C-alpha cells in the first residue's frame, strides 16, 4: 500500500475511533461524512465542453480531443506534453479517484476548464490509482482534458507535490513551473483567482517559483479581477 493511501485510510480510521468514543450520534455523523467524501454528484449538470471550447487553438483542440483519457508513459510522457504546449500556460491537477478532497474540488476544474480552456491548457495527473477506478470516476465526472497516470509517483515527485493530495501545478508559456498549490481548492472562486494570476497574468511575465507567503502577500496587494468572459 502506498504512503498516501495509508495516510487516507489511516485518517478515516482515526475518525471512526474518535466517533466510537463519543457515542452513536457522533459515529453516525462521521460515517456520513466519510461516505460523502468518497462520492460524486451524478445529478449535477456538467459544462457543455463542446460549446465552451469551440474555436480553441489547434494545440489546445488536439489536447481536448483526448478528453477523459488516461495516458500512460509517466514522467517522460507528461514532460513531452508540456513541451508540445509551449506558448500556452498549463494548469495540471493532481488527483486520485479514492481521494475525497480531489472529488470535492473536481467540479471547480470542470468549470474552470470550460471557462479558460481556449487560453490555458488543462491536464490531469492521476496518481497512485487503478485505471479501472479512475475511468469509472471520469465517466461520472467528465473533464475535457486527459490525465497522465502516475502509479509510482514519478510525476508528483518531479513537481514537488509531496504533502498529499490534491495538488495543482501552474506552468508559464515557456513550460516552467511558477506555482504549486498543495491542498484542495475550497471553492471555484479560489481556483479562478489562481488561474487568472498564475496562468494568465504571471505566466510569461515572471520566471520564479513563488512561495505561499509571497503569493498571499501579492493577493492582499493586488486582488485578482474578473477575466472578462462569461461562464
C-alpha positions, 0 to 999 in steps of 0.5 A: 500500500502506498504512503498516501493511501495509508495516510487516507485510510489511516485518517478515516480510521482515526475518525471512526475511533474518535466517533466510537468514543463519543457515542452513536450520534457522533459515529453516525455523523462521521460515517456520513461524512466519510461516505460523502467524501468518497462520492460524486454528484451524478445529478449535477449538470456538467459544462457543455465542453463542446460549446465552451471550447469551440474555436480553441487553438489547434494545440489546445483542440488536439489536447481536448480531443483526448478528453477523459483519457488516461495516458500512460508513459509517466514522467517522460510522457507528461514532460513531452506534453508540456513541451508540445504546449509551449506558448500556452500556460498549463494548469495540471491537477493532481488527483486520485479517484479514492481521494475525497478532497480531489472529488470535492474540488473536481467540479471547480476544474470542470468549470474552470476548464470550460471557462479558460480552456481556449487560453490555458491548457488543462491536464490531469495527473492521476496518481497512485490509482487503478485505471479501472477506478479512475475511468469509472470516476471520469465517466461520472465526472467528465473533464475535457482534458486527459490525465497522465497516470502516475502509479509510482509517483514519478510525476508528483515527485518531479513537481514537488507535490509531496504533502498529499493530495490534491495538488495543482501545478501552474506552468508559464508559456515557456513550460516552467513551473511558477506555482504549486498549490498543495491542498484542495481548492475550497471553492471555484472562486479560489481556483479562478483567482489562481488561474487568472494570476498564475496562468494568465497574468504571471505566466510569461511575465515572471520566471520564479517559483513563488512561495505561499507567503509571497503569493498571499502577500501579492493577493492582499496587494493586488486582488485578482479581477474578473477575466472578462468572459462569461461562464 
